[in-house]
Structures are given as C-alpha cells and as structure tokens.
Amino acid sequence: MSGEDERQFARALIAQVLENHARTEIMAGRAPLTAQVEEDLAEAIHAALFGVGRLQPLLEDQQVENIDINGCDHVFIGYADGREVMGEPVAESDEELIELIQTLAAYSGLSSRPFDTANPQLDLRLPDGSRLSAVMDVTLRPAISIRRARMGKVFLADLVTNGTMSPDVASFLAAAVGARKNIMIAGSTNAGKTTLLRALANQIPADERLITVERALELGLDHFPELHPNVVAFEERLPNSEGMGAVSMAELVRRSLRMNPSRVIVGEVLGDEIVTMLNAMTQGNDGSLSTIHANSSLEVFNRITTYAIQAQERLPIEATHMLIAGAIDFVVFQAKRNEYSRGGRLRRFVSSVREVTGVDGRVMSSEVFTPGPDGRAVAHAPASCADELAHYGYDPSRARVGAW
C-alpha cells in the first residue's frame, strides 16, 4: 500500500478495535468510553504509529519555533516571541524515544533511513515540513532538534511585512529571479535561509520546470502545484546496511542536468556537490538558487573554495575563483540578532546583497545593499546589471541610498 493508504487502513483498524472494546464493556455491564475519549485515544494511537507521538501537540502549535530534546524528559521549547521554556517529557524512556524516531525515519522522505548504533545520525523532514536532526550513541542520551517550518508557503511580500527586508530589496530580488540570475543565500544556522529560498522560488513563473536537490526533503515546492506544477524533488540516499545503494548530492545535481530543468535549486550546500552545482550554473541553467552557511556575504567565497578543495575534482583556489565568478551573480546574506531589549526576541533580516563582478586572482564583488543603522540592508550602489533588472520591474531610481 502507499503511505496514505496505509494510514487510512490504520485509522479503520483503530476505529474497529475501539468499537469492539465498547461492545465488550457494554456486555460486561460497564460504561464504555465517551466519544471524546475515544476520539483522543484514536488520534494518540495514530500519532504514535505514523505521526510524532507526544510531539504532535507541539508541532501543531503555530508559535513553537524550535524543539530541543536531550533525552526523553529534557525538552526545551523555543517560541517565535523568543521565549525558551522547559516542556513535558515526550516519551516514557530514551528507548521509546529512539523507537519513535526510527518509526519517523521509516515513513518520512523518499526512502527509509536507518537510525541505530551503526547509523547514529539522522536528518529528515517531518510530514508538516519541519526539519528533524537526531543523534544517538555519540551522546550520553539521544539528542533531537526540530526546526519548525512556520512559513511553508511564503512570498517576498510576507518577508517585507515581517521586517525581514525592505520593499526595495524585495523588488530587487524579485527582478533578479525574473532575470534568471544565480543567487546564493548565506547565513548562520536558524537565520531563515530556507524561508528566503522558498520566497525567491515562488517568484519563478509557473511554466518553468524545477529540479530540487536536498539531503532531506525540506523545501516542499512540489506541495503547491498552483505555484509550481512541474517540480521534481531529489533526495540524497544513504547506503544500506551492506554499504550499497548510496546516491550522493553531487550525483543528484549531475543527474538533474539530464532531466530538462529550467532551474536547479540546491537546498543546502555542505560539501563536494558545490563544484557540480557551479558547473551547472555555467552550463546554461541560469536562475539557480541555493543556500550555504557563512558568517558574511564576503566569507561565502572562502567557504565555497574550501568545499571545492575537498571535492573529488580537487580544484585549486584560482580555478575555483574563476568558477565562482562565472557562476554566481548575487550573494544574499541573511542575518539574525537576539534583541534582549525586546525580551530576547530573535529577529531575522537581510543585511547584505553582494554582486559578483569578476575575477582578478580572487573573486571581485561589490555590495549593492549594505547593512544600515539597524543592520537591515539599505541601498548602497547600483548593480552593474541594473538596466537588465529594470526590464523585470526593478526601478533603481526609487531606491534612496542608505535609507529604508
């Protein structure tokens, strides 16, 4: 059966068991469970089998942003307003917690992912779009971190409304996507890179064929056919217990080029797939998007060079710089800041947009938008392709330098 058919079959079995239990209680002269108790019990059983067990209420709370679990009874919940509170246990024991994660790993993603002593690390996407990372046997107790996907269907207008970027930056980025510029989104962990990537991807016309490549399915562009009806989502496959069957990110990026893509979107660059991706960007697949971890927009080039040296191609620094200059058009840096004056509220915002202008022994670049007084990006200098972007709705004359 398909995953959905199996879930529906399980619901029918649960309902049948509860009905039989009610008959047994009535025949024995005892009061059966109330309708509400039966409904709650059925949901709890289904959540234990196919959902996330006791984590389900937390994932249904729209204000929960992060869930960190250090053993079954040490649960820390981070809310969107910056609050950090300790939650209730999510399992009776660490063993039960591991079984829950193993069940999730079996049903989430395109293929079952092992989580055991031989495979103590796990990354996967939960059914609601949240990102789960788990480890065991390399810590005293199993440790799990869940990043909630609070903004699945998101647009640049939403990011303007919540203060992530100014209308001018949003107009610039929308024009850059329309002009098929290759954009790399950089930032630290939990800075909002994936959310920004989704918003940029939603600027892509619906008639384009998108290929996404990820370690664990997270972007979910294929979940919104009204926006992107033609999407193929690739997910890295880990080796089986015999060490066979692995399909790496680099192989998937290479394969994506044979799938007639309009654009290739790499969810997160963390290794040797960088060379394949940059090559793809220079071979006619303009308009590609990706994310990378970095401390600044300028530091992105050093990070890419480090990954390229470790890749199978072993590219020297000079060759990597030439590849970067020919592949990447803009680097967008997403920053985060904890505002203790506002009760510890975490604020995420675009602080810099850097244009790659060429290569001269090193990557040449200039900032089109630089951090303003409050850290948020403000206009600094016109892009070299301003005239081209004007054809896609960006009006540089409306941007006031140094102002939001």
N, C-alpha and C positions, 0 to 999 in steps of 0.2 A: 504494500500500500504506500501511497505517497504520504508525506509527513502530515498534511492536513487531513487526509482520510483516516490516518491512524489516530489523530487527535479526536476526530468525530466519533470513531468507533469506541475510544476510551470513554468519552462522555456518555455514550449509550450504555456501556457496561457499568459504569459508576451508578447511573440512574437505576438500572435494573437491580443492582445489589442493594441500593438503598430502599427500593420498593419491596424487595424480598424481606429485608430487615424489618420494615414497617409491618408487613403482614405477620411475621413471626411474633413481634411484640404484641400486636392486637390479639392474636390467637392465644398468647400466654396471659392475656388479661392485663398487660402493661400498656402504658401510654406511649405511643410512637413519638419519634422526634417531630418537632414542629417544622413547618415548611421552611422557615428561615434558617433553622439549624441544619436541615438537610441541604439547603442551597449553599450555606457556608462550608459545610463538610465536603460537598461535591467540588466546590471551587478549590478548596485546600488540597484535596487528593489530586485534582488535575494539575494544579500548580506544582505539586511535588513530583509528578510524573513528567510533565512537559514544560513547566514554567520554571520559576526560580524559587519555589518553596516559600519560606518566610520572607524572602527578599521582595516578593511580589508587591506588597503594600508600599515599600519604599520606592520601587520603580514606577508605581502609579502616582506618587506624589510629585506634582509638577514643580515643586520648589526644591526638591532634592537635586543636587548637582554632582556630588561625589560620595561614594560609599567605600570606606576602607575597613577591611576585616583582618584582624590579626588573631586568628583563632576564632572558633565559633562564638565565643562570648565577649569578644572585644571588638565592638562595632562602632565606628566613628562616622558620623553623617555630616556632610558639608552642604549647607543650603545656599541658594542663589544670593541671599542677602548677606553672606559672609559668616553666618553662624556655624559653629562647629559643636555638635552635641554627641554624647555617647548614647548609642541605641541599644535595643534589646538583643539578646542572642538570636542568631539566625539558624542555629541547629543545636541539637542536644549534645553533640560531641564533634570533635575535629574529624573523626571518621565519617560521620554523617555529612559534614560539610564537604568533604572530599568526594563522597558519592554524589552529592548534588551537582558539583562542578563537572564530574565525569558524565553525568546524565546530560547536562547542558552541552558539553563538548560533543556528545554523540549525535545531538539533534540540531546544532547550530552550524551555519556555514554550509559549504558545498560537499564536504566530506567529514567523516568522523575524525576527531582529533584526540589522540591519547593524552591522558593525564594520570601518570603513575610514577613509580620510582624510576623507571627507565626514561620517562619523559616528564621531568618535574616542572616544565614551564608551559604555559598555555596562554594564547591570545585568541579571543573570539568576539563576535558581535552577537549580542542578545537579540531576541525577536523584536524588541522595541527600538532597536538601533543603538543601544548603549554599548560601550566598549568594556570588555572584561579582561583583566590580566591577572593570572594566578601563578603561584609557585608553591612547591611543596618539597620537603626533604633537603632543601638548601637553607631552610629557616627552621627554627625550633618548632613552630606551628605553621599550618598552611596560611598563606597570606594572599589576600584578594583585593584588588582595586577595581572599582566600577566607575566609569565616567559616563554620566547620563547624557543622552542625546536630546537635549531640551528643545533644540531648534532643528528639526529634521527638514522641513520644507521652508527654506529661508531665502530671502531675497535681499539685494543690496539696500532696498528701501527700509527693510526691517533693521538693518545694521546702522542706518542713518538715524532711525528713530530711537534706538537704544544707546546712541552715543559712540558706537564703535568707529564711525568715520563721518566726515563732513559730506554734505551733498556734492561738493566739488570733487572730492576723492572718489565718491561713488560714481559720478558721471565719468571721471577719467578711466576708472577700472572697467566700467561698462563698455566704453568706447574701445579700450584695449582688447577686451574679449571679442567685440564685434569685428575688430581689425585683425583678428587671429594672431595676436601677439602671444608669445610663450611667456608664461608667468610662473614664477616660483614664489610660494608663500613660506615665509620663515618665521620662527618664533620659538619660545621655550615650551616646555610641557604645560598643557592646560591653558594655553594662551588664546585658543579659539581658532587655530589654523584650519581645522576640518570644517568648521562652520563657515568660515570665509570662503573656503574652496567650494562648498555647496552653493553658496550665494553666487559666486562667479560662474559656476557651471550652469546655474539656472538662467544666466544671460545668453547661453548658447541657443541658437534657433532650434526649434523642434524638429526640423527636417534633417538635422545632421546625425550621423551615426557615431555614437560614443563608445569607446572601449575603456573600461576602468580596470586598473591593476592594483591589487591590495594584498597585504599579508593576511588580513582577516577582513571579510566584507564589512564595510562600515559606511561608505558614502551613501549607498541606497538610492542612487539616481534612478535605478530601474523600478523603484516603488512608486514613481509618479509619472505614469505613461502620458498624462495630459501635457507634461512638460518635455519629457524625453521618451518618445515611443520606441526609439531604436537604440537600445543600450545592451551591451554585452559586458557582464561583470566577471573578471578573472580573479581567482583567489589562489594564493600560493598553497601548494600541497606539501605537507610534511612527509618524510619517509615512514613506511610501515614498520612493523616490529622486526622485519628482516633487513631494514635499512634500504628498501627499494621503493620506487614509485614517487620520489620527491620531484616536484616541479618548482623551480626557483622563480623569484621575482624577475631576474634578468631574462630567463627563458620565456616568461609570460609576456614581458614587454616586447621581446623579439617576435613572439608569436602574434601579438596584437597587430603588428605591422602587416601581416598577411591576411587580416580579417577586414580589409577595406574600411579602415576607420576614417572618419572626418577629423576626429581629435582623439588623442590618447591622454588619459588622466591617470596619473600615478598617485595613489592615496598618500603615501609617505615614503620618502627616500631614506634608507638607512644603511645602504651598502653598495655592493658591486653593480646593482642594477642602474646606477647613475650613468655609467658610460653608455649602456644600451639606450637609456632614455634620451640622453643628449644627442646621440646619433640619430634617434628617431625624430627629434625636433629639427634636425638639419637636413632631413631627407624628404621634406615636403609635408610633414604632419604639423603644420603651423597651428597655433592656437592651443597648444598643450598646456596642462596645468599640473602642478604638483606641490607638495609641502616638504619641508626639511627643518630639522632642529638647528637653531643657531642663536647666537646672542645679539646679533645686529644684522642689518641688511648687508653691510660690507663683509662681515665674517662668513657669509654664505659661500663666497668663492673659495676661502680656505677649507671649509668643510667639504665642499664638492671635490677639491683637489685631493684631500685626504682619502675620501672614498675611492677616487679614481686610481690612486696608487695601490690600493688594496685589491682592486678588481683584477679579473683574470688577464685583462689587456695590459696591466701594469703601465699605464700611461705616465710618461714623465710630466713634470709640472708645466713645462712650456706647451706641450701638446694639449694638456687639459685646459689651460687658459684659452688657447685658440678655440677649443671645442665649446667652452662656455660662452665666449664672445659670439660665436656663430649660432648658438642655440637659444640662449636666454635673452629675452628683451627687457623684462622688468622683474625686480625682486620687491615683494611687498612684505614689510616686517610688521608682525602682529605682536604688540607688547601687552603685558599685564602688570597691574600695580595694585597692591593692597592698601586701600585708603583707611588707615587707622582712625583718622579724624571723623570718618563716617561709620564708625562701628566695625571696622575691619572688612568693609565691603570690597570684594575683588572687582576691579574694573579692567576690561579688555578693550583695546583700541588699536587702530592702525597708526603707527608712529612714523613710518617712512616708506616712500616709494622710490626705488632707485632704478635708473635706466642704465643698461649696459650699452656702452658707446663704441667699444672696440678693444683692441689688444695691442700692447707695446711692451712685450716682455712680461707684462702682467695684465689682468683684466682692467680695462678702463671703464669708469662709471661715474655717474653724477646723480645727485638726488633731485628728483622732480618735486617731491614733497618731503619736508624735513620736520622733526619734532617742534611743535610750538611751545608756548609758555607752560601749558598743562600737559605736555607730552604728546598730544594728538597731532597728527600730520596736518601741516598747512603748506600752501603753495610756496615754492622756493624759486624754481626756474622752469622755463618751458621745455618740454620734451623735444628731441630732435625730430620726432615723427608727429608733431602737433598738427600739421596740415592734414596728414592721413587720418588722425583721430577725429578731426573736425568733420570728416565725412560720416562718422558714426555717432555724431551728436555731442561731442565734447567741444565746448567753447572756452578756450583758454583766456579770452578777454574778460570773462566774468569772474575769473579767479583773482582774488586780492592777495598779493604776496604777503605771507606772514600773518594771515587773518583767517578766522573761521566765522 
